Amino acid sequence: MTRTLTAAAVLLAVLAVAGCSSGPSYNETVNNCQAALVKQYKAGGKGKPKECDGVKPDDYDALVMDAAMGHLGWTDSDGNFDENKMLDSATEAP
């Protein structure tokens, strides 16, 4: 009888924890925020997209910088910062 009650309690606990995570994970929220920032830069928009609600401030700052560098053409084909592209754009004639 004790084993049955213990098993039932564990099962209920697992179901309760699984039921509490109905929203997107933090990683999904960050990925959605990143996509929204890229889309916003392409459209010339400003401000914090609603998709970024729930993103930690330091992570949001990093995502904004990443989107800005990509928009300015300062990243390579893998999405990594390319110092040479930044320097080239700084020395180009307007």
C-alpha positions as CSV (number, residue, x, y, z in Angstrom):
1,M,0.0,0.0,0.0
2,T,2.8,2.4,0.9
3,R,4.5,1.7,-2.5
4,T,1.2,2.5,-4.3
5,L,0.8,5.8,-2.4
6,T,4.5,6.7,-3.1
7,A,4.2,5.9,-6.8
8,A,0.9,7.9,-7.0
9,A,2.5,10.9,-5.2
10,V,5.5,10.8,-7.5
11,L,3.3,10.6,-10.6
12,L,1.2,13.6,-9.4
13,A,4.3,15.6,-8.7
14,V,5.7,14.9,-12.2
15,L,2.4,15.8,-13.8
16,A,2.2,19.0,-11.8
17,V,5.6,20.1,-12.9
18,A,5.0,19.2,-16.5
19,G,1.7,21.1,-16.4
20,C,3.3,24.3,-15.1
21,S,5.5,24.7,-18.2
22,S,2.8,25.4,-20.7
23,G,4.5,28.6,-22.0
24,P,7.5,28.9,-24.3
25,S,10.9,28.0,-22.8
26,Y,13.4,30.8,-22.1
27,N,15.4,29.7,-25.2
28,E,12.3,29.9,-27.4
29,T,11.6,33.4,-26.0
30,V,15.2,34.5,-26.8
31,N,15.0,33.0,-30.3
32,N,11.7,34.7,-30.9
33,C,13.1,38.0,-29.7
34,Q,16.2,37.6,-31.9
35,A,14.0,37.0,-35.0
36,A,11.7,40.0,-34.1
37,L,14.8,42.3,-33.7
38,V,16.1,41.3,-37.1
39,K,12.7,41.8,-38.7
40,Q,12.4,45.2,-37.0
41,Y,15.8,46.4,-38.2
42,K,15.0,45.4,-41.8
43,A,11.7,47.4,-41.5
44,G,13.5,50.4,-40.0
45,G,11.5,50.1,-36.7
46,K,12.6,51.1,-33.3
47,G,11.8,50.1,-29.7
48,K,11.6,46.8,-27.9
49,P,9.4,44.2,-29.7
50,K,6.8,42.5,-27.5
51,E,8.5,39.1,-28.4
52,C,11.4,40.3,-26.2
53,D,9.2,40.5,-23.0
54,G,10.7,38.1,-20.5
55,V,14.3,38.3,-21.9
56,K,16.8,39.1,-19.2
57,P,18.3,42.7,-19.7
58,D,21.9,41.5,-20.4
59,D,20.6,38.9,-22.9
60,Y,18.4,41.6,-24.6
61,D,21.4,44.0,-24.8
62,A,23.4,41.2,-26.5
63,L,20.6,40.4,-28.9
64,V,20.3,44.1,-29.9
65,M,24.0,44.4,-30.5
66,D,23.9,41.2,-32.6
67,A,21.0,42.5,-34.7
68,A,22.7,45.9,-35.2
69,M,26.0,44.3,-36.3
70,G,24.2,42.1,-38.7
71,H,22.2,45.0,-40.0
72,L,25.4,47.0,-40.5
73,G,27.0,44.1,-42.4
74,W,29.6,43.5,-39.7
75,T,29.1,39.7,-39.5
76,D,30.5,36.9,-41.6
77,S,28.5,34.1,-43.2
78,D,28.5,32.2,-39.9
79,G,27.0,35.2,-38.0
80,N,30.3,36.0,-36.2
81,F,31.6,39.6,-35.8
82,D,34.1,40.4,-38.6
83,E,36.4,43.3,-37.6
84,N,37.5,43.8,-41.2
85,K,34.0,44.4,-42.4
86,M,33.5,46.9,-39.7
87,L,36.7,48.7,-40.6
88,D,35.9,48.6,-44.3
89,S,32.5,50.2,-43.7
90,A,34.1,52.9,-41.6
91,T,36.5,53.9,-44.4
92,E,34.0,53.7,-47.2
93,A,33.1,57.0,-48.9
94,P,29.4,58.0,-48.4
